[in-house]
């Protein structure tokens, strides 16, 4: 058998090294799953997403957002964040990926008018904690993200004290059926299960809408009034 040319031997060595390092630098399986599942949103052209996402309808469901502090959890590349900033007092754009935070920071500096830049605060959260302070926000918005969270009731219980007394939470996610865009059906969360989770965490369901959006439902809840 003839010996491999020097270039081919080098290529084989480099390939082996890449395989070795990829095996040794494994990441959190939850992080991998989050990254893979978010690709269908992050890589979709905004002009296409805006048709089925209907951001205007979602923002209408949030109620009066003027001069409110809003936490956009799972903000990604700021699809909703940049639409909320002109009206809100402040938008805390939470994401667990440092690259998303970097992108949002760039958006703040170079895409927002100077007078609006202080209204956007990118914040790196944790997979099990958005790192919001008690009574810090008026509205929490979670779009295309809640189904990816593990220990969902525990996560909602962490969100509960971060809302002010008249605050509310708005969750938008995919219906548990086949749609032209979105994650596999088995990874989705049924509307009824989400409602049960919100109640278990102490929230009161204000509205539950599975007709306005073709692919998704919109659930609005506030703090349960206690006597």
C-alpha positions, -999 to +999 in steps of 0.1 A: +000+000+000+014+034-009+019+060+018-005+089+021+007+122+008+018+147+035-013+168+030-036+138+035-018+127+066-022+163+080-059+163+072-064+130+090-046+143+121-066+175+122-099+156+118-090+133+147-081+163+169-114+179+161-133+148+170-114+145+203-120+180+214-157+180+205-161+149+227-142+164+256-159+198+256-195+187+260-220+212+271-251+211+293-277+189+274-304+214+284-283+242+267-279+221+236-316+214+234-325+251+239-301+261+212-314+235+187-350+243+193-346+280+190-330+278+156-363+276+138-371+311+152-337+327+152-328+318+116-362+326+101-364+359+082-382+385+103-404+394+073-417+359+074-421+355+111-440+388+115-468+373+094-476+344+117-463+358+149-486+390+146-466+410+171-493+437+172-519+412+184-495+399+211-487+435+223-525+443+224-529+413+246-503+427+270-527+456+278-514+491+285-476+490+282-469+527+283-443+536+309-442+500+322-412+480+331-414+449+309-393+417+312-390+400+278-378+365+288-362+346+259-356+378+241-333+363+214-325+389+188-351+413+201-381+406+179-404+419+206-379+439+226-374+465+199-412+468+194-417+474+231-389+499+238-406+529+222-435+527+246-422+511+278-404+528+306-378+500+304-374+466+287-353+440+305-344+417+277-335+384+293-317+355+275-295+326+287-272+329+257-243+353+259-243+358+221-280+369+223-270+395+250-242+407+229-265+411+199-291+430+220-264+453+233-253+460+197-290+466+188-292+491+217-261+511+207-265+511+169-302+506+160-321+525+187-323+563+187-302+578+214-332+589+235-344+552+237-311+535+244-315+538+282-348+520+280-332+487+269-314+465+294-300+432+281-297+408+310-280+374+310-303+349+329-299+314+340-318+283+327-337+281+360-337+318+370-343+350+350-325+369+377-352+395+381-355+414+414-386+413+436-413+437+424-390+449+396-414+445+366-450+453+356-453+429+328-435+396+320-436+385+283-425+349+274-427+341+237-416+307+221-396+299+252-418+285+281-420+250+266-382+248+267-380+255+304-374+226+328-392+226+362-418+250+348-439+255+379-408+262+400-398+288+374-432+305+375-429+306+413-396+325+409-414+349+385-443+356+408-425+379+434-408+398+406-442+412+395-456+443+411-490+440+428-509+448+397-485+431+373-493+404+348-476+377+328-482+370+291-471+336+276-472+329+239-463+294+227-472+268+201-504+249+201-499+212+207-507+202+171-490+202+137-483+236+123-462+248+093-436+263+116-424+255+151-409+226+171-420+190+170-455+184+184-442+162+212-421+191+226-450+215+228-470+223+259-508+219+258-528+250+267-546+233+296-513+222+311-500+257+310-531+270+327-528+244+355-491+254+360-499+291+363-526+283+389-502+260+408-477+289+409-503+313+424-515+331+393-550+339+382-559+333+345-572+366+330-576+353+294-567+323+274-568+328+236-561+300+211-579+316+181-562+349+173-529+334+162-529+305+137-500+286+153-500+297+189-520+305+220-518+336+242-523+333+279-525+363+302-524+359+340-520+381+370-513+377+407-541+358+425-559+382+447-557+371+483-582+381+511 
